[in-house]
Amino acid sequence: MVSNTSLNTPTVLIVDDNPTNVKIIAITLQLLKYKIVIATDGLGAIEMVKRTRPDLILMDVMMPEMDGYEACKIIKEDKDNENIPVIFLTALNDKENIVRGFEVGGVDYISKPFNKAEFISRVQTHLDLKMTRDELQETSNYLTELNSIKDKMFSVIGHDLRSPLSSVKMSLEFLSQSTHNCDDEELAETLDVLVKTTDEVFSLLENLLGWAKSQSGNLNLIPEKVNLKDLIDSIYILNKGNLTFKKIQFNTNVDDSICLNVDLNTIKIVFRNLLSNAIKFTPNEGEISISSEVDGAYTNIIVEDSGVGISKENIGKLFNKTQHLSTYGTNKESGSGLGLILCHDFVVRNGGEINVESTVGEGTKFILRFPTA
């Protein structure tokens, strides 16, 4: 019989106050190459479980101060120990004692003196069952998390995507019906709304696609030498219209020679989101700047704005994918709350770090750190 635990050596805790019994059990289990830990009484067993988190416990019943039943009951009261199988080893094989062993959380009962082949078979069986339960629990947790992410995605698509698309539709209808009798100022205003709303739609769609790829495991990062100045310039061009619309001053202080060792596609999404957010939460005629400095094998990049700032309470939620933090910009720009979560994910995947400093009413500073090429 081949144990499912062969890839990871199981730990077995032997609890017995008789050195001879411990020696016999240990020699028997060593043939199976298990890791053995020992306790000589009930209190020692409780402490050893906390320290080693064994995969199986072989528990003697008759011990001084605290018997095996009481020790097992206390061990099982801890939720972390629920899946640890406890096999009682004792000469007390009457029905009352056997039932009591199961009542306090035991899974099996082996009478002393035990048959070696039967003993090994039962130990292996319970270890296999335990590892199978652990694997199933891990899979269940993973599927639950995926399901939660899926639900969040549907929620974002259903709520946040509908609004900008509706706005596009209404604006287009207005433009179609009114072009012949509106003056140039009204036409320009309408076109500005169209451009701004379309940008929001494409930004949201790009974030959703990036997030879906990231969470499904289908995202392949290819690190390459990326010139930081060229990257910032390309992101500026994408956001130039919105910067002009809000009359925001945009400054860069980035050395032409600095190159990062990162995946270009994901890093573009990071900086697009950071600059887009800075524009969103900076009032008209505000200021946004991007600067950099080389620090050994890394490059620090700072994206700073003179916007509304973020409260300390909300800073802790920015990169938490289990939370949905979405607020409107200074001109009522909408958002999904997904952009910064995606930024954090992509920064970490590229071997970098991202931190936030912010003061409400004064502005926000995002500090990124990436490997220098």
C-alpha positions as CSV (number, residue, x, y, z in Angstrom):
1,M,0.0,0.0,0.0
2,V,1.5,3.3,-1.1
3,S,0.7,6.3,1.1
4,N,-0.7,9.5,-0.4
5,T,1.6,11.3,2.0
6,S,4.8,10.0,0.4
7,L,5.5,13.4,-1.2
8,N,5.5,15.1,2.2
9,T,6.8,13.1,5.1
10,P,4.0,12.8,7.7
11,T,4.6,13.7,11.4
12,V,3.3,11.2,13.9
13,L,3.0,12.2,17.6
14,I,3.5,9.3,20.1
15,V,2.0,9.9,23.5
16,D,2.9,7.3,26.2
17,D,4.5,7.5,29.6
18,N,6.2,4.0,29.1
19,P,9.6,4.3,27.5
20,T,9.4,0.7,26.3
21,N,6.1,1.3,24.5
22,V,7.4,4.4,22.9
23,K,10.5,2.6,21.7
24,I,8.5,-0.2,20.1
25,I,6.1,2.1,18.4
26,A,8.9,4.4,17.1
27,I,10.9,1.5,15.7
28,T,7.8,0.2,13.9
29,L,7.0,3.6,12.4
30,Q,10.6,4.3,11.4
31,L,10.3,1.5,8.8
32,L,7.7,3.7,7.1
33,K,10.1,6.7,7.3
34,Y,7.7,8.9,9.2
35,K,8.9,11.9,11.3
36,I,8.4,10.9,15.0
37,V,7.7,13.3,17.9
38,I,7.1,12.2,21.4
39,A,5.2,13.3,24.5
40,T,5.2,11.4,27.8
41,D,1.9,12.7,29.3
42,G,-1.3,14.5,28.4
43,L,-0.1,18.0,29.0
44,G,3.0,17.4,27.0
45,A,0.8,16.1,24.1
46,I,-1.2,19.3,24.1
47,E,1.9,21.4,24.0
48,M,3.6,19.2,21.3
49,V,0.5,19.5,19.1
50,K,0.7,23.3,19.3
51,R,4.4,23.2,18.3
52,T,4.5,20.5,15.6
53,R,0.9,20.2,14.2
54,P,1.3,16.4,13.7
55,D,-0.5,14.6,10.9
56,L,-1.6,11.8,13.3
57,I,-1.5,11.1,17.1
58,L,-1.0,7.8,18.7
59,M,-2.4,8.3,22.2
60,D,-2.0,6.1,25.3
61,V,-5.0,6.2,27.6
62,M,-3.6,5.4,31.1
63,M,-1.2,8.3,32.0
64,P,-0.5,10.2,35.2
65,E,-2.2,13.6,35.9
66,M,-4.2,13.6,32.7
67,D,-5.3,10.6,30.8
68,G,-5.5,10.2,27.0
69,Y,-9.2,10.9,26.8
70,E,-9.0,14.3,28.5
71,A,-5.9,15.2,26.5
72,C,-7.7,14.3,23.2
73,K,-10.7,16.3,24.2
74,I,-8.7,19.4,24.9
75,I,-6.7,19.0,21.6
76,K,-9.9,18.7,19.6
77,E,-11.4,21.8,21.1
78,D,-9.0,23.8,19.0
79,K,-10.5,24.1,15.5
80,D,-7.1,23.9,13.9
81,N,-6.8,20.3,15.2
82,E,-10.2,19.0,14.0
83,N,-8.7,17.1,11.1
84,I,-5.8,15.5,13.1
85,P,-6.7,11.8,13.6
86,V,-6.2,10.4,17.1
87,I,-5.7,6.6,17.5
88,F,-6.0,5.3,21.1
89,L,-3.5,2.6,22.1
90,T,-4.5,0.8,25.3
91,A,-5.2,-2.5,27.0
92,L,-8.6,-1.2,28.0
93,N,-10.6,-2.8,25.3
94,D,-14.1,-3.0,27.0
95,K,-17.0,-1.4,25.1
96,E,-17.4,1.5,27.5
97,N,-13.8,2.7,27.0
98,I,-14.0,2.3,23.3
99,V,-17.1,4.4,23.1
100,R,-15.6,7.1,25.3
101,G,-12.6,7.2,22.9
102,F,-14.8,8.0,20.0
103,E,-16.8,10.5,22.0
104,V,-13.8,12.7,22.7
105,G,-12.7,12.7,19.1
106,G,-10.7,9.6,18.5
107,V,-10.9,7.8,15.1
108,D,-9.6,4.4,16.0
109,Y,-8.8,2.1,18.9
110,I,-5.8,-0.4,18.9
111,S,-5.5,-2.8,21.7
112,K,-2.1,-3.6,23.4
113,P,-0.2,-5.7,22.6
114,F,-0.8,-4.9,19.0
115,N,-0.2,-6.9,15.8
116,K,2.5,-5.1,13.8
117,A,0.9,-5.6,10.4
118,E,-2.5,-4.5,11.6
119,F,-0.9,-1.5,13.4
120,I,0.9,-0.3,10.3
121,S,-2.1,-0.8,8.1
122,R,-4.4,1.3,10.4
123,V,-1.8,4.1,10.7
124,Q,-1.3,4.3,7.0
125,T,-5.1,4.3,6.3
126,H,-5.8,7.1,8.7
127,L,-2.9,9.2,7.4
128,D,-4.1,8.7,3.8
129,L,-7.6,9.7,4.8
130,K,-6.3,12.8,6.6
131,M,-4.2,13.9,3.6
132,T,-7.1,13.3,1.3
133,R,-9.3,15.5,3.5
134,D,-6.7,18.2,3.6
135,E,-6.4,18.2,-0.2
136,L,-10.2,18.4,-0.6
137,Q,-10.4,21.2,1.9
138,E,-7.6,23.1,0.0
139,T,-9.4,22.6,-3.3
140,S,-12.7,23.7,-1.7
141,N,-11.2,26.9,-0.4
142,Y,-9.6,27.6,-3.8
143,L,-13.0,27.1,-5.6
144,T,-14.7,29.2,-3.0
145,E,-12.2,32.0,-3.6
146,L,-12.6,31.7,-7.4
147,N,-16.4,31.8,-7.1
148,S,-16.1,34.9,-4.9
149,I,-13.9,36.6,-7.5
150,K,-16.3,35.6,-10.3
151,D,-19.2,37.1,-8.4
152,K,-17.3,40.3,-7.9
153,M,-16.5,40.4,-11.6
154,F,-20.1,40.0,-12.6
155,S,-21.1,42.7,-10.1
156,V,-18.5,45.1,-11.5
157,I,-19.6,44.4,-15.1
158,G,-23.3,44.6,-14.3
159,H,-23.1,47.9,-12.3
160,D,-20.1,49.9,-13.4
161,L,-20.0,49.1,-17.1
162,R,-23.7,49.8,-17.6
163,S,-23.5,53.4,-16.5
164,P,-20.8,54.7,-18.9
165,L,-22.3,52.7,-21.8
166,S,-25.6,54.3,-21.1
167,S,-24.0,57.7,-21.1
168,V,-22.4,57.0,-24.5
169,K,-25.7,55.9,-25.9
170,M,-27.6,59.0,-24.6
171,S,-24.9,61.4,-25.7
172,L,-24.7,59.9,-29.2
173,E,-28.5,60.1,-29.5
174,F,-28.4,63.8,-28.5
175,L,-25.6,64.5,-30.9
176,S,-27.4,62.8,-33.7
177,Q,-30.7,64.7,-33.1
178,S,-29.2,68.1,-32.3
179,T,-26.2,68.6,-34.5
180,H,-28.1,70.6,-37.0
181,N,-29.3,73.3,-34.5
182,C,-26.6,73.4,-31.8
183,D,-23.7,75.9,-31.7
184,D,-20.0,75.0,-31.6
185,E,-19.7,75.3,-27.8
186,E,-22.5,72.8,-27.2
187,L,-21.0,70.4,-29.8
188,A,-17.6,70.6,-28.2
189,E,-19.1,69.9,-24.7
190,T,-20.9,66.9,-26.0
191,L,-17.9,65.5,-27.7
192,D,-15.8,66.0,-24.5
193,V,-18.4,63.9,-22.6
194,L,-18.2,61.3,-25.3
195,V,-14.5,61.1,-25.3
196,K,-14.3,61.0,-21.5
197,T,-17.0,58.3,-21.1
198,T,-15.4,56.2,-23.9
199,D,-12.1,56.4,-22.1
200,E,-13.8,55.1,-18.9
201,V,-15.3,52.2,-20.8
202,F,-12.1,51.1,-22.4
203,S,-10.2,51.5,-19.1
204,L,-12.7,49.4,-17.3
205,L,-12.7,46.7,-20.0
206,E,-8.9,46.6,-20.1
207,N,-8.8,46.2,-16.3
208,L,-11.4,43.5,-16.4
209,L,-9.5,41.5,-19.0
210,G,-6.3,41.9,-17.2
211,W,-7.8,40.8,-13.9
212,A,-9.5,37.8,-15.5
213,K,-6.2,36.7,-17.0
214,S,-4.4,37.2,-13.7
215,Q,-6.8,35.2,-11.7
216,S,-7.2,32.4,-14.2
217,G,-3.5,31.8,-14.3
218,N,-3.3,32.6,-18.1
219,L,-1.1,35.6,-17.6
220,N,2.4,35.1,-19.0
221,L,4.9,37.8,-18.0
222,I,7.9,38.4,-20.2
223,P,10.5,40.6,-18.5
224,E,12.4,42.9,-20.9
225,K,14.4,46.1,-20.8
226,V,11.8,49.0,-20.7
227,N,12.9,52.6,-20.9
228,L,11.0,54.4,-18.1
229,K,10.9,57.8,-19.9
230,D,9.4,56.3,-23.1
231,L,6.9,54.4,-20.9
232,I,5.8,57.6,-19.1
233,D,5.5,59.5,-22.4
234,S,3.2,56.9,-23.9
235,I,1.0,56.9,-20.8
236,Y,0.9,60.7,-20.9
237,I,-0.3,60.7,-24.5
238,L,-3.1,58.3,-23.6
239,N,-4.3,60.7,-20.9
240,K,-3.5,64.0,-22.5
241,G,-7.1,64.7,-23.3
242,N,-8.3,64.3,-19.7
243,L,-5.4,66.3,-18.4
244,T,-6.2,69.1,-20.8
245,F,-10.0,68.9,-20.0
246,K,-9.3,69.5,-16.3
247,K,-6.4,71.9,-16.9
248,I,-4.1,69.8,-14.8
249,Q,-0.3,70.6,-14.9
250,F,1.7,67.5,-15.6
251,N,5.4,67.4,-14.7
252,T,8.0,64.6,-15.1
253,N,11.4,64.3,-13.7
254,V,12.6,61.0,-15.1
255,D,16.1,60.3,-16.4
256,D,16.2,59.3,-20.1
257,S,18.7,56.5,-19.3
258,I,16.7,54.6,-16.6
259,C,15.4,51.2,-17.8
260,L,13.3,48.7,-15.9
261,N,13.5,44.9,-16.1
262,V,9.7,44.3,-16.3
263,D,6.9,43.0,-18.5
264,L,5.8,45.9,-20.7
265,N,2.1,45.1,-21.1
266,T,1.4,44.7,-17.4
267,I,3.5,47.7,-16.4
268,K,1.6,49.9,-18.9
269,I,-1.6,48.9,-17.2
270,V,-0.1,49.8,-13.8
271,F,1.0,53.3,-14.9
272,R,-2.2,53.9,-16.9
273,N,-4.3,53.2,-13.8
274,L,-2.1,55.3,-11.5
275,L,-2.2,58.4,-13.8
276,S,-5.9,57.9,-14.6
277,N,-6.7,57.8,-10.8
278,A,-4.5,60.8,-10.2
279,I,-6.4,62.8,-12.8
280,K,-9.8,61.5,-11.5
281,F,-9.1,62.7,-7.9
282,T,-7.2,65.9,-8.7
283,P,-9.4,69.0,-9.0
284,N,-9.3,71.3,-12.1
285,E,-6.0,73.3,-12.4
286,G,-4.3,70.9,-10.0
287,E,-0.9,69.3,-10.4
288,I,0.4,65.7,-11.1
289,S,4.1,64.7,-11.2
290,I,6.1,61.6,-11.9
291,S,9.7,61.3,-10.7
292,S,12.3,58.6,-10.3
293,E,15.6,57.8,-8.7
294,V,17.9,54.8,-9.0
295,D,18.5,53.0,-5.7
296,G,21.1,50.3,-6.1
297,A,19.6,47.4,-8.2
298,Y,16.2,49.0,-8.0
299,T,14.5,52.2,-9.3
300,N,12.0,54.1,-7.2
301,I,9.2,55.9,-9.0
302,I,6.8,58.4,-7.4
303,V,3.4,59.3,-8.8
304,E,2.2,62.3,-6.9
305,D,-1.0,64.5,-7.1
306,S,-2.5,67.5,-5.4
307,G,-5.9,65.8,-5.2
308,V,-8.4,65.1,-2.5
309,G,-6.3,62.5,-0.7
310,I,-7.3,59.2,0.9
311,S,-8.2,58.5,4.5
312,K,-6.1,56.2,6.6
313,E,-9.0,53.8,6.9
314,N,-9.4,53.5,3.1
315,I,-5.6,53.2,2.4
316,G,-5.8,49.7,3.9
317,K,-8.6,48.7,1.5
318,L,-6.9,49.9,-1.7
319,F,-5.2,46.7,-2.6
320,N,-7.6,44.3,-0.9
321,K,-9.4,42.2,-3.5
322,T,-12.1,41.1,-1.0
323,Q,-13.2,44.7,-0.6
324,H,-14.9,47.0,-3.1
325,L,-13.7,50.5,-2.7
326,S,-15.1,52.8,-5.3
327,T,-15.5,56.6,-5.1
328,Y,-16.4,59.3,-7.6
329,G,-13.7,61.7,-8.9
330,T,-13.7,65.5,-8.5
331,N,-15.8,65.9,-11.7
332,K,-18.0,62.9,-10.8
333,E,-15.8,60.5,-12.7
334,S,-16.9,56.9,-12.0
335,G,-14.7,53.9,-11.2
336,S,-14.8,50.2,-10.4
337,G,-12.3,50.0,-7.6
338,L,-10.5,47.3,-9.6
339,G,-7.6,49.4,-11.0
340,L,-5.5,49.6,-7.9
341,I,-6.0,46.0,-7.0
342,L,-4.8,45.1,-10.5
343,C,-1.8,47.5,-10.0
344,H,-0.8,45.8,-6.8
345,D,-1.0,42.3,-8.4
346,F,1.0,43.3,-11.5
347,V,3.6,45.2,-9.5
348,V,4.2,42.2,-7.3
349,R,4.3,39.8,-10.3
350,N,7.0,42.0,-11.8
351,G,9.2,41.7,-8.6
352,G,8.3,45.2,-7.4
353,E,6.7,46.9,-4.5
354,I,3.9,49.6,-4.3
355,N,3.2,51.8,-1.3
356,V,0.9,54.7,-0.6
357,E,1.2,58.0,1.3
358,S,-1.7,60.3,1.5
359,T,-3.2,63.3,3.4
360,V,-6.9,64.1,3.0
361,G,-7.3,67.5,1.3
362,E,-3.6,67.7,0.2
363,G,-2.9,64.8,-2.2
364,T,-1.6,61.3,-2.6
365,K,1.7,59.8,-3.4
366,F,2.2,56.2,-4.9
367,I,5.7,54.9,-4.4
368,L,6.8,52.1,-6.8
369,R,10.0,50.1,-6.7
370,F,11.1,47.9,-9.6
371,P,14.3,46.0,-10.6
372,T,16.5,48.2,-12.8
373,A,17.6,46.7,-16.1
